[in-house]
């Protein structure tokens, strides 16, 4: 595993921070289970020395990073953006979309042709085959990202989107674990655990209900900065 990749800014803020937040219900469960009959069973295993200390948290966070990314990629984004074909980065370059001016779209198309020797569809051709026009633009976007690299502001918008996307995916994990914690808290009369678990459930539930406007708004901000920086700054050569 590439250590530099693990600790770059995007990995830390967009993947590890959400995983650390979602690990809270698990750590709360572990803390409450320590006072139950489960403890002898856990202590009898070889894993317990790791789980008892920081190693448990590290393993948990690494596990959650992978699970959250999988859920975000194949469930959230797939449903909301239809396999990336409805991403704002794709939609905004279509002639029928009015979020960018036609003049800017012409400049971007010219730059794409100059940089990659690829011609996007004309307005007339796009109207006849919209699906293929979307696919072509979707294939171009990774090349634009590579050209821009981190850009000036686009990198921060990418981190914001990645953080929200992975945290939303994590709510699907945190809710059932927190409901289990509520059960444990009621059983053991743990008031603090009960309050924290209820707060987590309510926050995660409300946050997940708002997933579409949150992701669409952040994705649109990212797309706008990506395309504008590509058009007027041009990325690093």
Beta strands, then each sheet from edge to edge (+ up, - down):
end
